[in-house]
């Protein structure tokens, strides 16, 4: 039996909201992953890290008159990122690679196959599965 139009619209809106919440969690996870791995990467490659005086600029007032400004980073929710990380490790290797590439490594490129793989991974993390 098919659902009435109102129930279908409500289900679609609920799915979109769940997917958006998962994307926000993934953004937090990507920032957590990058922050935790950046020090290791810099140490292994011998890259010079930011000086203490340069680090103080992270707390400086934001200049908006130049057009080149960014908001200060929101605090990383470590507990949520860690719980999501455990869920991500249960994805297929292709889905895990695509989630890591897109949300943590800030890589460029966005083919249709990558988009579909990423969407399937987000649906799995959200708990939504396509019923055929």
C-alpha positions, -999 to +999 in steps of 0.1 A: +000+000+000+014+034-009+017+062+016-005+093+011+011+124-003+013+141+030+031+112+047+055+109+017+063+146+019+069+143+057+091+113+052+111+132+026+115+162+048+126+140+077+152+123+056+166+156+044+168+168+080+186+136+091+210+139+062+218+175+070+224+167+106+248+139+096+266+163+072+271+188+101+285+159+122+308+150+094+321+185+091+329+184+128+345+150+123+366+163+094+379+192+115+387+167+143+404+143+119+424+171+103+434+187+136+445+154+151+464+142+120+480+176+110+505+175+138+516+140+129+518+148+092+539+180+100+561+160+123+567+133+097+573+157+068+594+181+088+571+210+081+576+241+102+545+246+124+529+280+132+549+302+156+534+310+190+529+347+179+512+335+148+490+313+168+478+343+188+463+357+156+437+330+157+421+350+185+425+384+168+394+404+158+380+395+124+385+421+097+355+422+074+363+453+053+389+435+031+366+408+018+391+381+028+379+370+061+368+338+078+349+331+109+369+318+138+366+280+139+338+267+161+350+244+189+354+207+179+330+183+196+355+155+202+331+130+217+307+132+188+336+131+163+350+100+180+317+082+180+312+091+143+347+079+136+338+045+149+308+044+126+329+055+097+353+026+102+324+002+095+319+017+060+332+000+028+368+011+019+355+031-011+330+049+010+355+055+039+380+069+014+354+092-002+342+105+032+378+111+043+387+128+011+357+151+010+353+160+047+388+157+061+414+162+034+397+192+016+405+176-017+392+191-050+372+172-076+337+161-075+327+135-101+292+119-102+306+086-089+323+103-060+291+122-052+270+090-053+295+071-031+296+099-006+258+101-005+255+064+000+280+066+029+261+095+045+228+075+042+245+046+059+258+068+087+224+084+091+208+049+093+188+054+061+189+025+036+174+024+002+146-002+002+141-018-031 
